[in-house]
Amino acid sequence: MPRPRQCRRIRFRPQAHYFKPQGIPLRALEVIELSLEEAEAIRLKYVLELDQVTAAQRMKTSQSTFQRILSTALKKIAGALIRGQAIKIISEK
């Protein structure tokens, strides 16, 4: 049985939940889902420009877990930008 997930602190609620290429209807696009914790990791690291240790402390997680969340988020965003996919920020699965 896997270990239960710990609650992570998220202090971010997006104003927009979808981002998509201009001029293409959403129904014609593949949608990539970005979790709120991935969006929060991006916000802490690149918007607030915090180092990973401080950002991990703010999210109440370890630095290695923060790095894994950040890496997953960047991979999803990069893939969506290169492939012309939509990005949907979701609460949780």
C-alpha positions, -999 to +999 in steps of 0.1 A: +000+000+000+015+034-010+022+060+016-006+086+019+001+120+002+008+149+025-010+182+022+010+208+005+005+245+011-008+263-020-014+301-018-024+305-054-057+305-071-055+312-108-077+338-124-077+319-157-079+281-158-071+276-195-043+288-217-043+280-254-028+290-287-046+320-303-069+313-333-075+276-326-108+266-309-103+248-276-123+218-289-097+212-316-067+211-291-053+185-269-054+196-233-025+192-209-034+193-172-013+212-148-021+207-111-024+236-086+008+224-068+027+224-101+014+260-108+024+270-073+059+256-077+063+276-110+049+308-092+073+304-062+104+296-083+100+319-113+075+346-104+086+352-068+122+342-077+127+321-045+154+295-042+143+259-041+149+254-004+128+285+005+101+276-020+099+240-006+096+253+029+067+276+018+049+246+002+056+225+034+075+198+014+111+186+010+135+202-015+137+170-035+099+168-038+097+204-048+123+198-075+103+168-088+070+189-089+088+218-106+104+195-132+071+178-140+055+212-144+082+226-167+081+194-188+043+198-193+045+235-201+074+231-225+056+203-243+024+223-246+042+253-260+061+233-286+032+211-296+006+239-296-015+223-269-039+239-244-030+240-207-057+235-181-049+242-144-069+217-123-076+216-086-067+180-079-074+146-095 
